[in-house]
Amino acid sequence: MKVLVVGGGGREHAIVWKIAQSPKVDKIYCAPGNAGIAELAECVPIGAMEFDKLVAFAKEAEIDLTVIGMDDPLVGGVVDAFEAAGLRVFGPRKNAAILEGSKAFSKDLMKKYNIPTAAYETFTSAEEALAYLETAPMPTVLKADGLALGKGVLICNTLEEAKEGVKTLMLDKQFGTAGDKIVIEEFMTGREVSVLSFVDGNTIRIMTSAQDHKRALDGDKGLNTGGMGTFSPSPFYTPEVDAFCKEYIYQATVDAMKAEGREFKGIIFFGLMLTEKGPKVLEYNARFGDPETQVVLPRMNNDIVEIFEACIDGTLDQYTLDFEDNAAVCVVLASDGYPVKYEKGYPIEGLDRFKDNDGYYCFHAGSKFDGDEQIVTNGGRVLGITATGSDLKEARKNAYAATEWVSFANKYMRHDIGKAIDEA
């Protein structure tokens, strides 16, 4: 069969890499792809939001299955466009992708169906938000309602910071229309855990746990990014936590969406906070996480294409997910200055080293070809260097060793990815 993957980052590279292992697949395309993806798939120069062009290409190339990797096209209705054209596609429809597309919607859903989450208020007026903050406990959390590249969440320790945050989101429009509505949320403390799942509208199958590092600098300091590294599994995701989430969060979310007439088929990403009062939902995403995907999929034994098709067909109950009894760590190599200002176009050296080393992976997030052969940097996050090991400490050691194999002029990374492992 022929498969098209929509997107061009590290997440999509990991998805393409996993799809390439399926005996069902003869040919993979990726739109728009990147230089790393080009080793496994034929990249086509179509943007993720060019729905008409994507549908036309899928018809012309006789694509059997399209997999949507990114949030923007899902929230924009790309799955609806493919289905209207009679094409087979993996991902939630627009009315279900709102689970990620609107923070206010997801908070209201959790409130209505008693799914554990932080207390919150929603505002469309900056003046009302500022007035509310005068009596709100600090610290507090401000969230842009819409999509903001994973950066629209502000943790404010003081009233002054919170007021400045409202200005940033609602008045200065740093994230455009995503900040037209904001959620002001109770600040929760505890360990963060990411849990990905496959959903077919009724059945949910949970993948292995992971933990992301969002802040740009060591010690969880600096600005929020799309993710500077991750590890899997999380030692803090215990059997007790798993049992609680299965009873009160996972299936409850799937059932709630169905009850609202928004049947969800695709990936639900649960961002959890393990508080003193039990696990609570921080956020939902309607697609694979990035860079969580880069540590989860290398540990997955299933044929991912079979699972994609089961989600589409409503037969996921016939499958169980199987993951290696090992661990994986991903360290993101970024361009110095990310996420604010950085330069691109620097040659990347040392990529061939990964071809002959099992258990070591280099997933391209921001790369392109400069000419015929030379791969250069083309983004804030450039590469996700992933390694597996018998346990998390070994995987972390292997991943950091592999970061030394690669070089480019303004290479930057955090040096404490997975450090929480030592505290477990």
N, C-alpha and C positions, 0 to 999 in steps of 0.2 A: 504494500500500500504506500501511497504518497502522503506525507505529513507536512503541513505548514505551521511554523511557530511564529507568532507575532510578538516582536520586541527585539531589543538589541543590547541587553545588559548581561551582567553576571548570572542573574537568575535564568535568563533565557539560554545562556550557554550551558548551564547545568541541566536544564530541561532537554535541550537538543542532545547533549551527551548521553543522557539516560534513554531517550527515545532511540538513539542509534544502536543501543544494545538489544532492541526488540527484534526478534526474528520475523515479525509481521511486516517490518518496514523496509522498503526498497530504496526510497528516496526521501530526503528531507530538504525543505526550503525554509528560509528564515527571512522575515521582513521587519526591519531592514538588516538585522544581524550586525556582526562586527568581525574584526580580523581573526579572532579565535574561533568563532562560530563557523567561519568560512572553511575551516579544516574538516568539518563534519557535514555541513549543509551548503546548498547553493543559496547565496544571499541575493535578495531582490530589492532594488532601491525603492521601496514603498514604505511610507511612514505609518506608524501604528494607528494614527487617527484618520488615515485616508481610506475610509470604509468602502467606498465605491470601487477604488482601485484594488483593494484587497479581495473583495468579492469577485471582481472581474478576473483577477489573476487565478484565484482558486478554481473558477470555472474553466478557464483556458488551460491550466496545467492539470486539470482533472484531479484535484486534491481530494483525498478520501477523508482526511481529518485535519481540522485546524485547531491549534492550541493557543489560547490567548494568554500571554504572560503578564501583561501590564495592567495597572489599575485604570488609567485614563480611558482607554478604549472600552473596557468593560462597563465603567460607569456611563460612558457615552452611548452605549447600546450596540457595540459591534456584534455581539452574539445575536441580537434581534435581526440585524442586517443579514448575517449569514443564514440564519434560519429562514428568513423571508425568501431567500434565494434558493432554498431547498438544500443547503449545504450542511454537512455534519461538523459541529463545532463544540469544543470543550470550554466551558466557562459559564458563569451566571448571566442570565438576561439582565437588562437594564433595571427592571423593577426589583431584582434581587441584589444586584451589585450596589444598591443604595445602602446596604449594610456597611459598606466602607465609604461610599460616596458622601454620606451625611452623618457626622458625629451626633447631631441632634436626633436623627431618626433612630440610630442604634441605641442611644441612651434611653429614648422613650420606649423602644421595644423591650429593653431589659427591665425597665420600670414596670411596664404593663404585665410582663410575664414572670416577674419575680426572679429574674436572673441576677445573681450577685454582682454589683458594680458600685462605684463610688457615688455619693450624693452629688447632685449637680443642679445648675440652673442654665437656661438658654436665653441668649439675648440677640436682638437684631438692631438695638440702639446702643451706641457707644455711651451716651449719657446715662442710660439705665444701668449699663454694665458698671460704669464708674461709681454710680451711687450704691449699687449692691456691694461693691468691694469695700466700701467704707466700714461695713459691719461684718465682712466675711473673715473667717479665721485664716491666718497665714501659717505656713506657706499655702499657696493655692495653685491650681493648674488651669491654664487657658488653652483652649483648643479651637483652631479654625474649623468650622463645620465641614468645609469641602476638602478636596485633595490638595496637598501641599508638599508633595515629594518627600513625605515622611518627616518634614521639618516644621509643621504647623502646630507644634505643641510647646508651650512655654511654661516652665516651672518657675514660679515667682515666690521668692522668700519673704519679700516685704511688700507693703502696700504701694510703695513708690514703684517697685519693679512691676507689680501687677497693673498699675495705671499706665505705665509705659508700654506694657504688653498689649493692653487694649488699643492704645494709639497705634502700635505697630501693625496689629491685625486688622482693625476696623477703620482707622482713619488714614494711615499711610499706605494701606493695601499692599503690604509686603508680599502677600501671597494671592494678590488679585481678588477675585470674587469669592475665593475660599473663605475669606474673612468677613464676608457680609453678615454672617451669623456666627456667633461663637458660643462655646460651652465653657462655663466656669465650673470647675470640678473640685471636689474634696481631694486634698493631697493624701495619697496613700503611701505607707511605708512597707517595705518588705522586699523579697526577691522577685525579680521579673522573670517570667518564663514564657517562651513562645511555643505554641503547639499547633502544628498544621494538621489539616484533616481533609479527606475526600468525602464528598456528599453527593447523593443521587436524588435529592428531593425528600427522601424518607429516611434512608439509612446513612449513618456517619461512620467512617473508619478513621481512627486516630493514628497519625504518624508518630515517630519518635520525637521527644522534646528537644528544644534548643534554647540558647540564650544569646541575645544580641547585645552589642555595645554601640549605642547611638552617638555618644559624645565624641567630638573630634580629637580630644587630647587625653593623654594618660591620666589615670585617676578619675575617669568620668567627668572631666572638665571640658570647657569650651562649648562650642555651639553644637546643636543637634545636627546629625548628618543622616544620610540614608542607611548608614550602618558601617562601622569600621572593622567588624569582625564578629565571629560567633563560634559557639561550640555546641556539640551534641554528643550524648544526652546531657540534660541538666541534672546534677546530683541532688538538686533541691526538689525535683519533681518526683516525689515519693509515691509508692503504691496508695497511700492514704489520700494524697492530693489527687491522684488519678481517679480514684473511686468517687471522691466528692464531685469532681468536675464532670464525670460521666453521668452522675445522678442529677446535678443541678444546673449544669452549664451547656454541655455539648449537644446532647439530644434535645434539650429544652430550646436551644437556639434554632435548630432545624425545624422543630415542631412549631415554634413561634412564627417563623417566616412562612411556613405553609399555611398556618391559620390566618395570616394576613393576606393570603392570596399572592404570595411572592415566593413560590417554590424555588428553592436554591439548589442548583446543580453546579458543581465545580469544587473549588477549594475554599474552605473557611479557615482563616488564620486567626487563632485565639491568642491575643496578647493578655497574659494573666499577671496579676500581682498577688503574691502569696503573703497575705496580711496576717496579723495576729488573730483576726476574726475569721480566717479561712480564705481560700482563693476567691478573687474577684476579677471581673473582666475589665481590663484597661481599654482595649480597643478590639475591633474586628477588622480584618482585611479580607477582601474577596478574591484573593489570588495567592500564589506562592510568595513567601517573604524573601527579601534580598538583604543580607546574604544568608539567611537561614537555609535556603534551598541548597546552597553549596556544601552544607554539612549533613543535611538530611538525606538527599538523594544518593550520595555515595555509599550510604549505609543500607539502602533499600534493596531487597532481593527481588521484589516483584517485577514483572514486565509492566512498565508504567503505561504502555499503550492499552493493555487489557483493562487496567484500572480506569483510565480515561473513558474507555468505551462503556464500561459498567456504570459509570456515573451518568453518562448520556442516556443509556438504555434503562436505567432504574433497576439494575441487577447487582448492585454493590453488595447486597446481603449474601451473595454467593462467594464472596472473596474475603480472605483475611490478609492483613498486611504482615510482611516478614522483614525484620531488620537485623543486620549483623550485630553480634554481641561484641561490639567494639566501640570506638569513639572517634570523633572527627573535630578538627579545629580549623577555622578559616581566618586568615589575617589579610585585611584589605590593604593593598598598596595603592596609595592615593597620590595625587599631585599636591605638592606643598602649597598651602594656602586654602585648600578645600575646607569648608564649603563656601567660602566668600569669593576669593579671587585667585585664579591660578592660570598657569600657561600650559598650552598643549603643543603637540607636534614633536615631542622628544623621542628619539629612537629607543626601542626597548630591546635589551640584549639578554640572552640566557634562556630563552623560552624552550629551546630544544631539549634542555635537561629533563623536562617533565615527560618526554615521550618514552623514556626507557626506565621509568621508576614507578612501579606499582604502589598504589596507596598515596601517591602525590598527584595533585591536580592543580592546574592553573586555569581558572575561569576568567575570561576577559569581560570586563565591565565597560571600559572606555578605551577602545583601541581601533585603529584603522590602518589600511595599507597606504603608505606614501610611495607611490610608484608601484612596481610589480612585486617586490619582495620585502621591503623594509616595513616592519610594523612599528607604529608610533603611538604615543599617548593621545587620547581624544576625549578626555573627560576628567572629572574630579576624582572619582573612583576609577582606577585603571585596571587592576587585577585583583582577583580573590585567590590567594594562595592557600590551598586546603590540603591537609594531610590526615591520614587515619593512624590509629595506634591501638594497642590492646586496651588501653585506658586513656582517660583524658590527659593525664600528665605526659604520657608518651606522645599522644597526638599533638599536644601543644609544642613539645620539644621538636617534633618532626616538622611542624608547620613553620616555626620560626627559623629552623635550619634552612628550609626551602626558600624562605624569603630572600636569603643571601644569594640564591642562584640567579636572581633577576636584578637588572639594574636599568635605571633611566635617570635623566638629569635631575629632576626635582622630586624623586621618590620620597614618600613620607608614609609612616605607619605608626600605629600605637604599639607599645611594647608590653602591654598588660592584658592582652586578650586572653580570657580564660583564667585570669589570676584568681578569680573567685573559687576556682577548683581547689586551691590550696586551703580554703576556709571550710570546705564541705566536710 
